[in-house]
Amino acid sequence: MEHSLWQFIVNEAVLRNAVNELSILALLAVIVICIILLSKGADWMVDGVVSLASRTGLPKIVIGATVVSLGTTLPEAFVSVMAAYMGNPGLALGNGVGSIIADTGLIFGLSCLLVAIPINRFILDRTGWVQVGSAILLVILAVLALVNAPPGVSPTLERWVGFLLLILLAVYLYSTYKWARNSDDRCLDEKEDKLADQLGLGPSWLMVLGGLLLVILGARVLVPSASELAVRLGVPDDVIAATMVAFGTSLPELMTAISAIRKGYPEITVGNIVGADVLNCLFVIGAAAAATPLEIPKNFYFFHFPTMLIILFSFRTFISMNRTGVFYRWQGGWLLSIYVVYVFLQYALNIGAAH
C-alpha cells in the first residue's frame, strides 16, 4: 500500500485524495460499507459497555462519559492536532466547539424525542457542571485573548492554555471515577446479568475497543466520501460545509446513541454526550493548543460561542428542573431546534462553519 492505515485516519489530505479517485458507484459502495461498520461497531461497543458496567460495578453512564467518550472524540483530537501542525490551527477550535453544538443539540435533542432518557442526578449534578464549566472557561480564555491582543493582531489561545486544559482533563477523569464509586446506581436487570455471564472482563474490553475502532474508521471514511458524492451531484460547497462536515464529526456519538437506545440503555447516550462535550473542550482543543497556538476567528465571538453556551445552559437547566427522573420530549425539541437554526444561519447568512 502506498499509504498506511494510520495516514488515512489522521491525514485529511491523503484520505481525500483517495476518495477523489473513486467513481460514483464506488463512492456509494464505500458509503454503504461505512454505515455497516458504524452500526456493527456501535453495537459491539454498547454490549461491551453494559458488560463492563456489570463486571466492574461502575454505572453505565460513567463508562459512557469516560471510556466511550474518549474513544469517540479521539478522531477529532487526532485531526485537530494534525491540522494545527500542518498550518490550519483554526480547524482545531472549530472541531471542538462545533462538535459540542452538534452532540448536545442534534444527537441528544434527537435522542430525547425518540425515548425517555433517565437522569442520574448524582453523576449529572457533577459532570453536568464540569460540562458547562469547561465551556465557560474556554470562552473566558478566548475573551481574555481578544482583550489582550495588540491592535491588528488576531486573538490567540497560547500553548499554556492547552496545557492547562489537559491538566483539567486529568482531574476530570479522576474525579469522575471517584464520583462513580460513591454512586448507588448499581441495579442490573436480567439482560445485563446474562450478558455479563457470557462475557469475561477481557472480551468486554475487546468489544468496546474493537467497536470503537470500527466506528472511528467508518466515520473517517464516510464523511469525505459523502461530501465528494454531494459535490459530484451538484450540492453547493457552503451547504456541504454547514451540514455534512458538522454532522460527520459527531457521527460516532450519533451511532452510539442510536445503538444504546435500540438496545434499551439510554443512560449510555447521556453519559457519552456529557463526556464528549467535556473532552471536546479539554482534550480536543487542549491537545491542539498545546501543539501550537490557536487563532480565534471573529465569527466565534458573535456566533459559535453564544450558540454553544445557549445549548449547554439549556441542558444544565433541564437537569435541574426535571424532578421526574427523565428528560422530556419538548426539551429534546428545544435543543434540536437550536441546532437546526444554527445550521440554517450558517448557510443563510454565509457565516463560516465552526468545523
C-alpha positions as CSV (number, residue, x, y, z in Angstrom):
1,M,0.0,0.0,0.0
2,E,1.2,3.5,-0.8
3,H,-0.2,4.9,2.4
4,S,-0.6,3.2,5.8
5,L,-3.9,2.9,7.6
6,W,-2.7,5.4,10.2
7,Q,-2.2,8.0,7.5
8,F,-5.8,7.5,6.3
9,I,-7.0,8.1,9.8
10,V,-5.0,11.2,10.7
11,N,-4.1,12.8,7.4
12,E,-7.1,14.5,5.8
13,A,-5.3,15.2,2.5
14,V,-4.3,11.6,2.0
15,L,-7.9,10.4,2.7
16,R,-9.5,13.0,0.4
17,N,-7.1,12.2,-2.5
18,A,-8.0,8.6,-2.2
19,V,-11.7,9.4,-2.2
20,N,-11.5,11.8,-5.2
21,E,-10.2,8.9,-7.4
22,L,-13.3,6.8,-6.8
23,S,-16.2,6.6,-9.2
24,I,-19.8,7.4,-8.2
25,L,-20.7,3.7,-7.9
26,A,-17.5,3.1,-5.8
27,L,-18.4,6.0,-3.5
28,L,-21.9,4.6,-3.0
29,A,-20.4,1.2,-2.2
30,V,-17.9,2.8,0.3
31,I,-20.7,4.7,2.0
32,V,-22.8,1.5,2.4
33,I,-19.8,-0.3,3.8
34,C,-19.1,2.5,6.2
35,I,-22.6,2.6,7.5
36,I,-22.4,-1.2,8.2
37,L,-19.1,-0.7,10.0
38,L,-20.6,2.1,12.1
39,S,-23.7,0.1,13.0
40,K,-21.8,-3.0,13.9
41,G,-19.1,-1.1,15.8
42,A,-21.7,0.8,17.8
43,D,-23.5,-2.5,18.7
44,W,-20.2,-4.1,19.9
45,M,-19.3,-1.0,21.9
46,V,-22.7,-0.8,23.7
47,D,-22.7,-4.5,24.5
48,G,-19.1,-4.2,25.8
49,V,-20.0,-1.2,28.0
50,V,-23.0,-3.0,29.5
51,S,-20.8,-6.0,30.3
52,L,-18.1,-3.8,31.8
53,A,-20.6,-2.0,34.0
54,S,-21.9,-5.2,35.4
55,R,-18.3,-6.6,35.8
56,T,-16.7,-3.5,37.4
57,G,-19.7,-2.1,39.3
58,L,-19.3,1.3,37.6
59,P,-22.6,2.8,36.4
60,K,-23.1,2.7,32.6
61,I,-23.4,6.4,32.5
62,V,-19.9,6.8,33.9
63,I,-18.3,4.4,31.4
64,G,-20.2,6.2,28.7
65,A,-18.8,9.5,30.0
66,T,-15.2,8.3,30.1
67,V,-14.2,5.2,28.0
68,V,-16.8,5.7,25.2
69,S,-16.4,9.5,25.1
70,L,-12.6,9.2,24.9
71,G,-12.9,6.8,22.0
72,T,-15.5,8.8,20.1
73,T,-13.5,12.1,20.4
74,L,-10.1,10.5,19.5
75,P,-10.7,11.1,15.8
76,E,-11.4,14.8,16.4
77,A,-8.3,15.1,18.6
78,F,-6.0,13.5,16.1
79,V,-7.4,15.6,13.2
80,S,-7.2,18.8,15.3
81,V,-3.6,18.2,16.4
82,M,-2.5,17.2,12.8
83,A,-4.3,20.3,11.4
84,A,-2.6,22.6,13.9
85,Y,0.8,21.1,12.9
86,M,0.0,21.4,9.2
87,G,-0.7,25.1,9.5
88,N,-4.5,25.1,9.9
89,P,-5.0,25.7,13.7
90,G,-8.4,27.3,13.2
91,L,-9.8,23.8,12.3
92,A,-8.9,22.6,15.8
93,L,-11.0,25.2,17.6
94,G,-13.9,24.6,15.2
95,N,-13.8,20.9,15.7
96,G,-14.2,21.2,19.4
97,V,-16.9,23.9,19.5
98,G,-18.8,22.6,16.6
99,S,-18.9,19.1,18.0
100,I,-20.3,20.3,21.3
101,I,-23.1,22.1,19.5
102,A,-23.8,19.0,17.3
103,D,-23.5,16.5,20.2
104,T,-25.9,18.3,22.5
105,G,-28.2,19.9,20.0
106,L,-28.5,17.3,17.3
107,I,-27.8,14.0,18.9
108,F,-29.1,14.5,22.5
109,G,-32.0,16.5,21.2
110,L,-33.0,13.8,18.7
111,S,-32.5,11.1,21.4
112,C,-34.9,12.9,23.8
113,L,-37.5,13.0,21.1
114,L,-37.2,9.2,20.5
115,V,-37.1,7.9,24.0
116,A,-37.4,9.0,27.7
117,I,-33.7,9.4,28.8
118,P,-33.2,8.9,32.5
119,I,-31.4,11.4,34.7
120,N,-28.7,10.1,37.0
121,R,-28.7,13.1,39.3
122,F,-25.7,12.0,41.4
123,I,-23.5,11.9,38.3
124,L,-25.1,14.7,36.2
125,D,-25.1,17.2,39.1
126,R,-21.3,16.8,39.0
127,T,-20.3,16.1,35.4
128,G,-23.0,18.4,34.1
129,W,-21.4,21.3,35.9
130,V,-18.0,20.3,34.5
131,Q,-19.6,20.2,31.0
132,V,-20.8,23.8,31.4
133,G,-17.8,25.0,33.4
134,S,-15.3,23.8,30.8
135,A,-17.2,25.6,28.1
136,I,-17.4,28.8,30.1
137,L,-13.7,28.6,30.9
138,L,-12.9,28.3,27.2
139,V,-15.0,31.4,26.4
140,I,-13.4,33.4,29.2
141,L,-9.9,32.5,27.9
142,A,-11.0,33.4,24.4
143,V,-12.3,36.8,25.6
144,L,-9.2,37.5,27.5
145,A,-7.2,36.7,24.4
146,L,-9.3,39.2,22.5
147,V,-8.9,41.9,25.1
148,N,-5.1,41.4,25.4
149,A,-4.5,41.1,21.6
150,P,-2.5,44.0,20.2
151,P,-4.3,46.2,17.5
152,G,-4.4,44.4,14.2
153,V,-3.4,41.1,15.7
154,S,-5.9,38.2,15.8
155,P,-6.6,36.8,19.3
156,T,-4.9,33.5,20.0
157,L,-5.1,30.7,22.6
158,E,-1.5,30.2,23.6
159,R,0.2,26.9,24.3
160,W,-0.1,27.4,28.1
161,V,-3.9,27.4,27.7
162,G,-3.6,24.0,26.0
163,F,-1.6,22.5,28.9
164,L,-4.0,24.0,31.4
165,L,-6.9,22.3,29.7
166,L,-5.1,18.9,29.5
167,I,-4.3,19.1,33.3
168,L,-8.0,19.8,33.9
169,L,-8.8,16.8,31.7
170,A,-6.8,14.5,34.0
171,V,-8.5,16.0,37.1
172,Y,-12.0,15.4,35.5
173,L,-11.3,11.8,34.6
174,Y,-10.0,11.0,38.1
175,S,-12.9,12.9,39.7
176,T,-15.5,11.0,37.6
177,Y,-14.1,7.7,38.7
178,K,-14.2,8.8,42.4
179,W,-17.8,10.0,42.0
180,A,-18.8,6.7,40.3
181,R,-17.5,4.8,43.3
182,N,-19.8,6.8,45.6
183,S,-22.8,6.4,43.3
184,D,-25.5,3.8,44.2
185,D,-26.6,3.2,40.6
186,R,-25.7,-0.5,40.6
187,C,-29.1,-2.0,39.7
188,L,-28.8,-4.7,37.0
189,D,-31.6,-6.4,35.1
190,E,-31.6,-10.0,33.9
191,K,-30.5,-9.0,30.4
192,E,-27.3,-7.4,31.8
193,D,-26.7,-10.4,34.2
194,K,-27.0,-12.8,31.2
195,L,-24.6,-10.7,29.1
196,A,-22.1,-10.5,32.0
197,D,-22.2,-14.3,32.4
198,Q,-21.4,-14.7,28.7
199,L,-18.5,-12.2,28.5
200,G,-15.4,-12.0,30.7
201,L,-13.6,-8.8,31.5
202,G,-11.1,-9.3,28.7
203,P,-13.7,-9.9,26.0
204,S,-15.8,-7.0,27.3
205,W,-12.8,-4.6,26.7
206,L,-12.2,-6.2,23.3
207,M,-15.8,-5.5,22.3
208,V,-15.5,-1.9,23.5
209,L,-12.2,-1.2,21.8
210,G,-13.0,-3.2,18.7
211,G,-16.3,-1.4,18.3
212,L,-14.6,2.0,18.8
213,L,-12.1,1.1,16.0
214,L,-14.9,0.2,13.6
215,V,-16.8,3.4,14.5
216,I,-13.7,5.6,14.0
217,L,-12.8,4.0,10.7
218,G,-16.3,4.1,9.4
219,A,-16.9,7.8,10.3
220,R,-13.5,8.9,9.0
221,V,-14.1,7.4,5.6
222,L,-17.9,8.1,5.4
223,V,-17.7,11.9,5.8
224,P,-15.3,12.7,2.9
225,S,-17.0,10.0,0.7
226,A,-20.4,11.5,1.3
227,S,-19.0,15.1,0.8
228,E,-17.4,14.1,-2.5
229,L,-20.6,12.4,-3.7
230,A,-22.6,15.6,-2.8
231,V,-20.1,17.7,-4.8
232,R,-20.4,15.5,-7.9
233,L,-24.2,15.6,-7.6
234,G,-24.1,19.4,-7.7
235,V,-24.7,20.3,-4.0
236,P,-23.2,23.8,-3.2
237,D,-20.0,23.8,-1.1
238,D,-21.4,26.0,1.6
239,V,-24.4,23.6,2.1
240,I,-21.9,20.8,2.5
241,A,-19.8,22.7,5.0
242,A,-22.7,23.7,7.1
243,T,-24.3,20.3,7.2
244,M,-22.1,17.3,6.2
245,V,-18.9,18.3,8.0
246,A,-20.7,19.4,11.2
247,F,-22.8,16.2,11.2
248,G,-19.9,14.0,10.3
249,T,-17.6,14.8,13.2
250,S,-20.3,13.8,15.6
251,L,-21.2,10.6,13.7
252,P,-19.5,8.3,16.3
253,E,-21.6,9.8,19.1
254,L,-24.8,9.5,16.9
255,M,-24.3,5.9,16.1
256,T,-23.5,5.1,19.7
257,A,-26.7,6.9,20.8
258,I,-28.9,5.0,18.2
259,S,-27.4,1.6,19.3
260,A,-27.8,2.4,23.0
261,I,-31.4,3.5,22.6
262,R,-32.2,0.5,20.4
263,K,-30.8,-1.9,23.0
264,G,-32.6,-0.2,25.9
265,Y,-29.6,1.6,27.6
266,P,-30.3,5.3,27.0
267,E,-28.1,6.2,30.0
268,I,-25.1,5.4,27.9
269,T,-26.2,8.0,25.5
270,V,-26.4,10.8,28.1
271,G,-23.1,9.8,29.6
272,N,-21.4,9.8,26.2
273,I,-22.8,13.2,25.2
274,V,-21.8,14.9,28.5
275,G,-18.4,13.3,28.4
276,A,-17.8,14.1,24.8
277,D,-18.7,17.8,25.5
278,V,-16.1,18.0,28.3
279,L,-13.5,16.2,26.2
280,N,-14.1,18.4,23.2
281,C,-13.2,21.4,25.4
282,L,-10.4,19.9,27.4
283,F,-9.0,17.2,25.2
284,V,-9.5,18.2,21.5
285,I,-8.9,21.9,21.9
286,G,-6.4,21.4,24.7
287,A,-4.2,19.0,22.8
288,A,-4.3,21.2,19.7
289,A,-3.5,24.4,21.6
290,A,-0.6,22.6,23.4
291,A,0.8,21.6,20.0
292,T,0.6,25.2,18.5
293,P,-1.2,28.4,19.4
294,L,-4.8,28.5,18.1
295,E,-6.0,31.7,16.3
296,I,-9.7,32.6,17.1
297,P,-11.7,33.8,14.1
298,K,-14.1,36.7,14.8
299,N,-17.3,34.7,14.0
300,F,-16.7,32.6,17.1
301,Y,-17.3,35.6,19.4
302,F,-20.7,36.6,17.9
303,F,-22.0,33.2,16.6
304,H,-20.3,29.9,17.6
305,F,-19.5,30.6,21.3
306,P,-23.0,32.1,22.0
307,T,-24.7,29.1,20.4
308,M,-22.6,26.7,22.4
309,L,-23.4,28.4,25.7
310,I,-27.2,28.6,24.9
311,I,-27.3,24.9,24.2
312,L,-25.2,23.9,27.3
313,F,-27.1,26.3,29.7
314,S,-30.4,24.8,28.3
315,F,-29.1,21.3,29.0
316,R,-28.0,22.3,32.5
317,T,-31.4,23.9,33.2
318,F,-33.2,20.8,32.2
319,I,-31.1,18.6,34.6
320,S,-32.0,21.0,37.5
321,M,-35.7,21.4,36.7
322,N,-36.7,17.7,35.9
323,R,-38.0,16.1,39.1
324,T,-39.5,13.0,37.5
325,G,-36.1,11.5,36.7
326,V,-36.2,11.8,32.9
327,F,-35.7,14.3,30.2
328,Y,-38.9,15.4,28.4
329,R,-39.5,15.3,24.7
330,W,-40.1,19.1,24.4
331,Q,-36.7,19.6,25.9
332,G,-35.2,17.5,23.1
333,G,-37.2,19.5,20.6
334,W,-35.8,22.8,22.0
335,L,-32.2,21.5,21.8
336,L,-32.7,20.2,18.3
337,S,-34.4,23.4,17.1
338,I,-31.3,25.4,18.3
339,Y,-29.1,23.2,16.2
340,V,-31.3,23.5,13.1
341,V,-31.4,27.3,13.4
342,Y,-27.6,27.3,13.9
343,V,-27.0,25.3,10.8
344,F,-29.6,27.3,8.8
345,L,-28.0,30.6,9.8
346,Q,-24.5,29.4,8.7
347,Y,-25.9,28.8,5.2
348,A,-28.4,31.8,5.0
349,L,-26.0,34.4,6.4
350,N,-22.9,32.8,5.0
351,I,-21.3,32.5,8.4
352,G,-18.3,30.2,8.4
353,A,-18.9,26.8,9.8
354,A,-17.2,26.0,13.1
355,H,-15.6,23.0,11.6
